[in-house]
Amino acid sequence: MEFLQPDNLREAFEMRASHPGAAPICGGTDIMVELNFDHRRPEYVLDLTRVPELAEWSRENGGFRVGAGVSYTRIIEELGESLPGLAMASRTVGSPQIRNRGTVGGNLGTASPAGDGLPPLYASDAEVEVASLEGTRRIPVAEFITGPKRNALGDGELITAFHIPEADGPQQYSKIGTRNAMVIAVCAFGLALHPEKGKVGACIGSAAPTPVRTKEAEEFIEGVISESDLWQTRREISGSALRRFGDMVEMSAKPISDVRGTAAYRTRAVGVLARRTLSWAWDEYRGGSR
Ligand SMILES: Cc1cc2nc3c(=O)[nH]c(=O)nc-3n(C[C@H](O)[C@H](O)[C@H](O)COP(=O)(O)OP(=O)(O)OC[C@H]3O[C@@H](n4cnc5c(N)ncnc54)[C@H](O)[C@@H]3O)c2cc1C
C-alpha cells in the first residue's frame, strides 16, 4: 500500500485523478479500522491531513463554509455558539481522541446512517461541497447520502467542505447508546427551530438506511405553532401536540433490528427523542435566547 501526501488541494485533486482507486484518509478514525481489520486493502491511500484548504472554515452569507478536514473538537470549540446542534452532536462522538482526529468530512465519506454529524446537517438543510480537477459542485446533504455507506461522490472527486446556515433559533441533538461515551448510536435525533421562517427542521439518525428528514411531523408541528400564534406569544406547546409530533416521527423511522437494538425499540425511542428535543428547544425559545 502506497501513501500519497499532497501539500495542497490542487495536488490532492491531481493525485486523486492519477490514482483512481486511492482511498482518501482524513482523521483516519473510520478508515484505519477498516485497514486494521483487513476489510479493505486499497493500493494507494491519499493523506489529506497536509492540505491546508481542507482545515479552514469561513463565514459566508448567513452561514459557514466548513472545510471537510475540520475536526469535531474544533467545531465544538470554534463554531459551537453559531452551530449548536452540530456541536452537540460532535460532543457525542467517540472520545476526546476521536473528536480530535475525526471530521464531518469523514462522516460524510463513510455515510453511515449512525453518523452523528449527519442529522444536524439535514435539519439545517446543509449542502456538501465536492470538487475535482473538473470543478466544484454543491449537493444537498440528503441527496449526497444515497444509501447505507453510499454517497454521491464521483470519480476523481473529494469532499472539500459543507455549507451550513448559522443557527437562527434553538437547536438540539440527542442520541441513545448503551453508555454515555464511545458508542455508535442506537438511534438519534437532531432538531433546529427557525422562528423567523416559521419552520422546524428535524432528522432521525440510525433508524433507517440513511438519516431521514421527518417532513410530515415537521409540517404538523409548524401548523400547530403558527395556528396558535406560538412563535409570537412563546406560550407552551401542548403535551398532546408534542406527543403527536413524536408519534409522527416514529412513522418516518424504518429501522432494522441488530446487535444494538430491535427495530421496535428504535422506533419507539426516536419518538421519545423527538418529543424531548422539541420540548427542550421550545423551552429555550420561550426563555428568550436567540
Ligand atoms: C473508537 C471510535 C469511536 C467512534 N465513535 C463515533 C461516534 O460516536 N459517532 C460517529 O458518528 N462516528 C464515530 N466513529 C467513527 C468516526 O470517528 C467518524 O465517522 C468520523 O467522522 C470519521 O472522520 P475521519 O476524518 O476520521 O474519517 P476517515 O477515517 O479519514 O475517512 C472516512 C471515510 O471517508 C473518506 N474520506 C475522508 N475524507 C474525505 C474527503 N475529504 N473526501 C472524500 N472522501 C473522504 C475516506 O476515504 C473513508 O472512506 C468512531 C470511530 C472510532 C474508531
The ligand as a MOL file (V3000), in Angstrom:
LIG
                    3D

  0  0  0     0  0            999 V3000
M  V30 BEGIN CTAB
M  V30 COUNTS 53 58 0 0 0
M  V30 BEGIN ATOM
M  V30 1 C -13.4330 4.3840 18.8280 0
M  V30 2 C -14.2900 5.0530 17.7880 0
M  V30 3 C -15.4490 5.6990 18.1980 0
M  V30 4 C -16.2610 6.3330 17.2470 0
M  V30 5 N -17.4240 6.9530 17.6730 0
M  V30 6 C -18.2150 7.5700 16.7630 0
M  V30 7 C -19.4100 8.2130 17.1950 0
M  V30 8 O -19.7630 8.2630 18.3670 0
M  V30 9 N -20.1720 8.8180 16.2300 0
M  V30 10 C -19.8150 8.8110 14.9060 0
M  V30 11 O -20.5390 9.3640 14.0810 0
M  V30 12 N -18.6920 8.1930 14.4840 0
M  V30 13 C -17.8870 7.5830 15.3760 0
M  V30 14 N -16.7390 6.9390 14.9490 0
M  V30 15 C -16.4470 6.9000 13.5190 0
M  V30 16 C -15.5750 8.0680 13.0130 0
M  V30 17 O -14.8550 8.6700 14.0620 0
M  V30 18 C -16.4000 9.1450 12.3240 0
M  V30 19 O -17.1620 8.6070 11.2640 0
M  V30 20 C -15.5450 10.3080 11.7840 0
M  V30 21 O -16.3880 11.3710 11.4110 0
M  V30 22 C -14.6720 9.8970 10.5990 0
M  V30 23 O -13.8880 11.0260 10.2380 0
M  V30 24 P -12.3710 10.8360 9.7850 0
M  V30 25 O -11.8750 12.1680 9.3650 0
M  V30 26 O -11.6070 10.1270 10.8330 0
M  V30 27 O -12.5980 9.8890 8.5320 0
M  V30 28 P -11.5550 8.8880 7.7840 0
M  V30 29 O -11.4390 7.6210 8.5440 0
M  V30 30 O -10.3170 9.5980 7.4330 0
M  V30 31 O -12.3960 8.6340 6.4470 0
M  V30 32 C -13.6790 8.0630 6.4960 0
M  V30 33 C -14.1720 7.7860 5.0820 0
M  V30 34 O -14.3680 8.9930 4.3850 0
M  V30 35 C -13.4810 9.0690 3.2660 0
M  V30 36 N -12.9970 10.4480 3.2670 0
M  V30 37 C -12.4500 11.1360 4.3030 0
M  V30 38 N -12.2250 12.4020 3.9580 0
M  V30 39 C -12.6260 12.5270 2.6840 0
M  V30 40 C -12.6480 13.6140 1.7570 0
M  V30 41 N -12.2290 14.8380 2.1070 0
M  V30 42 N -13.1460 13.3920 0.5220 0
M  V30 43 C -13.6020 12.1630 0.1730 0
M  V30 44 N -13.6110 11.1060 0.9940 0
M  V30 45 C -13.1390 11.2950 2.2350 0
M  V30 46 C -12.4040 8.0340 3.4980 0
M  V30 47 O -11.8640 7.5430 2.3000 0
M  V30 48 C -13.1810 6.9770 4.2550 0
M  V30 49 O -13.9280 6.1930 3.3530 0
M  V30 50 C -15.8970 6.3100 15.8800 0
M  V30 51 C -14.7160 5.6740 15.4750 0
M  V30 52 C -13.9040 5.0550 16.4210 0
M  V30 53 C -12.6400 4.3800 15.9790 0
M  V30 END ATOM
M  V30 BEGIN BOND
M  V30 1 1 1 2
M  V30 2 1 2 3
M  V30 3 2 2 52
M  V30 4 2 3 4
M  V30 5 1 4 5
M  V30 6 1 4 50
M  V30 7 2 5 6
M  V30 8 1 6 7
M  V30 9 1 6 13
M  V30 10 2 7 8
M  V30 11 1 7 9
M  V30 12 1 9 10
M  V30 13 2 10 11
M  V30 14 1 10 12
M  V30 15 2 12 13
M  V30 16 1 13 14
M  V30 17 1 14 15
M  V30 18 1 14 50
M  V30 19 1 15 16
M  V30 20 1 16 17
M  V30 21 1 16 18
M  V30 22 1 18 19
M  V30 23 1 18 20
M  V30 24 1 20 21
M  V30 25 1 20 22
M  V30 26 1 22 23
M  V30 27 1 23 24
M  V30 28 2 24 25
M  V30 29 1 24 26
M  V30 30 1 24 27
M  V30 31 1 27 28
M  V30 32 2 28 29
M  V30 33 1 28 30
M  V30 34 1 28 31
M  V30 35 1 31 32
M  V30 36 1 32 33
M  V30 37 1 33 34
M  V30 38 1 33 48
M  V30 39 1 34 35
M  V30 40 1 35 36
M  V30 41 1 35 46
M  V30 42 1 36 37
M  V30 43 1 36 45
M  V30 44 2 37 38
M  V30 45 1 38 39
M  V30 46 1 39 40
M  V30 47 2 39 45
M  V30 48 1 40 41
M  V30 49 2 40 42
M  V30 50 1 42 43
M  V30 51 2 43 44
M  V30 52 1 44 45
M  V30 53 1 46 47
M  V30 54 1 46 48
M  V30 55 1 48 49
M  V30 56 2 50 51
M  V30 57 1 51 52
M  V30 58 1 52 53
M  V30 END BOND
M  V30 END CTAB
M  END
